């Protein structure tokens, strides 16, 4: 099953790649930026943290739906078992 990447995932990966490239260039001394631009990677990191929180929330909602489905399925199976037992004893 393949899942397509949405625009927010793509934006987060671009932000992450930008931080890595910026850190490499800054370490090598190629980039000498003004102080205001020094904080750009921090903003990108905050965005990525928010992206991860959103992803975790999405997974939590999916897990809750799966648990509800499991509980409903168990309940339905138990009802079928009860009906089978009742029908079995009626036929005896």
C-alpha positions as CSV (number, residue, x, y, z in Angstrom):
1,X,0.0,0.0,0.0
2,X,1.6,3.3,-1.0
3,X,0.6,6.5,0.6
4,X,1.1,9.8,-1.2
5,X,2.9,12.6,0.5
6,X,0.8,15.6,1.2
7,X,1.9,19.2,0.9
8,X,2.6,19.6,4.7
9,X,4.9,16.5,4.7
10,X,6.8,17.9,1.7
11,X,7.1,21.3,3.4
12,X,8.4,19.7,6.6
13,X,11.0,17.7,4.6
14,X,12.1,20.8,2.8
15,X,12.5,22.6,6.2
16,X,14.5,19.7,7.6
17,X,16.8,19.6,4.5
18,X,17.2,23.4,4.7
19,X,18.4,23.1,8.3
20,X,20.9,20.4,7.5
21,X,22.3,22.4,4.5
22,X,22.4,25.6,6.5
23,X,24.3,23.9,9.4
24,X,26.8,22.4,7.0
25,X,27.4,25.7,5.2
26,X,27.5,27.6,8.5
27,X,30.1,25.1,10.0
28,X,32.3,25.4,6.9
29,X,32.2,29.2,7.2
30,X,30.6,29.7,3.8
31,X,27.6,31.5,5.2
32,X,27.9,34.6,7.3
33,X,24.4,35.7,8.0
34,X,22.9,38.6,10.0
35,X,21.5,37.8,13.4
36,X,17.9,37.8,12.2
37,X,18.6,35.0,9.8
38,X,20.4,33.1,12.5
39,X,17.0,32.2,13.9
40,X,15.6,30.8,10.7
41,X,16.6,27.2,11.5
42,X,15.0,27.5,14.9
43,X,11.7,28.6,13.3
44,X,12.0,25.6,10.9
45,X,12.6,23.3,13.8
46,X,9.5,24.6,15.6
47,X,7.5,23.9,12.4
48,X,8.9,20.4,12.2
49,X,8.0,19.8,15.9
50,X,4.4,21.0,15.2
51,X,4.3,18.7,12.2
52,X,5.3,15.7,14.3
53,X,2.7,16.6,16.9
54,X,0.1,16.7,14.2
55,X,1.2,13.3,12.9
56,X,1.1,11.8,16.4
57,X,-2.4,13.1,16.9
58,X,-3.5,11.6,13.5
59,X,-2.0,8.2,14.5
60,X,-3.8,8.4,17.9
61,X,-7.1,9.1,16.2
62,X,-6.6,6.2,13.8
63,X,-5.7,3.9,16.7
64,X,-8.8,4.9,18.6
65,X,-10.9,4.1,15.5
66,X,-9.2,0.7,15.3
67,X,-9.9,0.0,19.0
68,X,-13.5,0.9,18.5
69,X,-13.7,-1.4,15.5
70,X,-12.1,-4.2,17.4
71,X,-14.6,-3.8,20.3
72,X,-17.5,-3.8,18.0
73,X,-16.2,-6.9,16.2
74,X,-15.7,-8.8,19.5
75,X,-19.3,-7.9,20.5
76,X,-20.7,-9.1,17.2
77,X,-18.8,-12.4,17.4
78,X,-20.0,-12.9,21.0
79,X,-23.6,-12.3,19.8
80,X,-23.2,-14.9,17.0
81,X,-21.7,-17.4,19.5
82,X,-24.6,-16.9,21.9
83,X,-27.2,-17.3,19.0
84,X,-25.4,-20.5,17.9
85,X,-25.5,-21.9,21.4
86,X,-29.2,-21.1,21.8
87,X,-30.0,-22.6,18.5
88,X,-28.0,-25.7,19.3
89,X,-29.9,-26.3,22.6
90,X,-33.3,-25.7,20.9
91,X,-32.5,-28.5,18.4
92,X,-31.7,-31.0,21.1
